[in-house]
Amino acid sequence: MAGRRVASGGDAESDYRPPDPTADRRMARGSRTRSFLLDATLDLIEGGNPNAGAREVAAHAGVSDRLIFHHFDNLDHLFTMAVERKASQFSALTTVIPARGPVDVRIRVIARQRRRLFEAVGPVFRASYARLPATAALTKVLTDQRRLLRHQLEVILRPEIAACGAEAPEALETLHVVTGWPCWSSLRFESGHSATQAERITVFTVGRVLLLS
């Protein structure tokens, strides 16, 4: 009988409905609009306008501003989702390599990955940290990112950190600080170092922390 399906147990299921092409198209259109708004927000942040209003974001995305509040709770929600989108695009730069081989090589790998990550997401991170204390959702995004970076250090430099003995927790925390975004931001935008110089300073500092611990 049309509109009915027989289950494996032999009972007829009367609630079966065929796929709705119209609903599928509507969902696809909504997904595209959401993506346009996220990309527009990131474009504006990276262009030096981290506090764009709804009309600016919508105009940049080429959609009606009312759609922002259809897809997002508010502008803070949109901003947070945009930051999360940007961070996920560069998740490969927080990969963990085995704690084998010369430590100086592993330190250079860490410093190079941090350079590539922070240079890529710098404007977004700067805008995010400028909002602190932020909403719980944005705070979680930033906290999760810091946790990933800390874990990367803990694994790649595990033998050297363990060799610090009772001071291992302090050594890890120091490494986490000197290789984190706030320190990179200070080197780049307060001290005026180039990305190459900041990378060399990171290598130097990590090496000295492990040597002196």
N, C-alpha and C positions, 0 to 999 in steps of 0.2 A: 504493500500500500504506500502511495506517495506520502512523503513527510514523516515516515516511521522507519525505525531501524530495529532489527532483531538482535538482541544481545547474545553473547555466547551461551548464556544459561537458558536461552529460549524465551526470555521475557521481552515484550515489545517496549521500546523506549519512545514515548510520545513527545519528549521535549527536544528532539533533534531538530536543528535548524541548519539549512545549507549556508555556506559562506555568503556574506553580504559584500559584494564588490564596492558598494558606495561607502560602507563603513571602513573598508580597508583603505580606500583612497583618502578618506577623511583623516584616518590615523597617519598615513604617510605624509599628507600635507601638514598636519600638526607637527610631526617630527621634523620636517624641513624648516618650518617656521621657528621652532625651538632652536634648531641648529643655527639658523640665520641670526637669531638674537644673541646667542652665546658668542658667535664669531664677531658680531658687531661690537659687543661689549669688550672683547679682547682687543679688537682693532683700536678702539677708542682709548683703552688703558695704555696700550703700547704707543699710541700717538700722543700721549701726554695729557689725556683727559680721563682720569680714573673715577671721577664723580659725575659722569654724564647723567642727565635726566632721562626720563622715559621717552620724551619726544626726540631727543638726540639719538638715543639708541635705536628707536624704531625707524627713524629717518635713515640712519646708516644701514639698517638691515633691509630697508625697502618694504616695511610692513606698517600696519596701523599700530599706534601706541597702545590701543586697548588690548592688543594681543599679548603684550608683556604680562598683563595681569590675568590673562586667561591661562598662560602657561607657567607663570611664576607667582609666588605669593606676594612678592614685593621686589623692590630693586636690590635689597640686600640678598635676597634669595637668588636673583639672577647673577649678581656679582659672585657669590659663593660658588654657584654651579660653573661659572666661567673659569674661576681659579682652579677648581677641581678638574675641569676639562683640560686646561693648560698643563697642569701637573701630570696628568695621566699620559699626555702626549710625549712626555720625556721620561717616562718610567724606566726606559732602558738605560738611562744614565745613572741609575741607582743599583745597577747590577752588582752582584757579589762574585769576586773571583776567589779561587782557592788560596788559603794562607800558606802558599809554598813559594819557594824561590827567594831571591834576594829581597830584603825588606825595602831597599831603596827603590827598586822597580815597583813594588806594590804601592809605595807612598806616591810615586809619580803617577801611577794609574788613578789613585784616589783624587789627587790634585787636578789631573786633567779632566776627570769626570765632573768634578765640582765646577771647574771653569766652564765646561760646556753646558752644564745644567743651569748654573746661575746666570750666565750670559743670555741663555735662551729665555729664561722665565723671569729675569731681573725686574722688568717694569711691573709685572704682575705681582711679584713678591713685595716689591717696594710699596705698591698700592695697598696690598693686604696688610703688611705690618704697620702701615700708617693708620690703619683702622683700629688697631688694638687700643683698649680692649674691644674685641669684636663680638659678633654674634656667636652663639654656641656652635653653629654649623661651620662658620668660617674658622673659628678657633680649632675645631676638630680637624679640618682639612690641613691646617698648618702643623698641628701636632702630629698627625699621621705622617706628614712629609718628614718632619724632624726625626720621628721614630725610625723611618726607613733608612735615613742617612746614618743614624747612630748604629743601627744594626749592621750596616755595611762596614763601618769602622770596626765594630766588635768582631766580625768574622774575618775580614781581610788581615787585620793586625792582631789576631788572637794570640799567637805565640809571644809577640813582643809585649803586649799588654799583660799577659800572664806572668812574664818575667819581671814585672814590676812588683810582684808579691803583694804585700799588704796594701800597697798604694795603687793597685790595679784599678779600683773604682775611680780614684781621683785622676789617674792617667787617662782613662776612657772619657771621663767628663771633660777634661781639658782638651783632648783631641776633638771631641764633639763641638766644643765652643770655637776652637780656632779653625775648624773646617766648615763651620755653618754659615748660613746666609748673612746674619748680622755682621760677622767679621769680614766676609767677602764684600759686603756693601760698604763697610767702613774703608777698606783698602781701595775700592774702586771710586767711591763717590765723595768721601771725606778727605782721604789722603791723596786722591788723584792718580793712583797707579793705573797703568794699563792692565788689561786682562792677563797678558803674558807676565808682567811683573807680579801681579797678585798671585798667579799660579806658582811662581818661583818662591815667593814668600811663604805660601802655604806648605810647599815641600820642605823648606828650611825649618819652619816652625814645628811641623810634625816630627821631623827628624830629631830636633833638639828636645822635644818633649819626651820622646822615647829614650833618647840617650841619657837624659838627666834623671829619669824616673827610677 
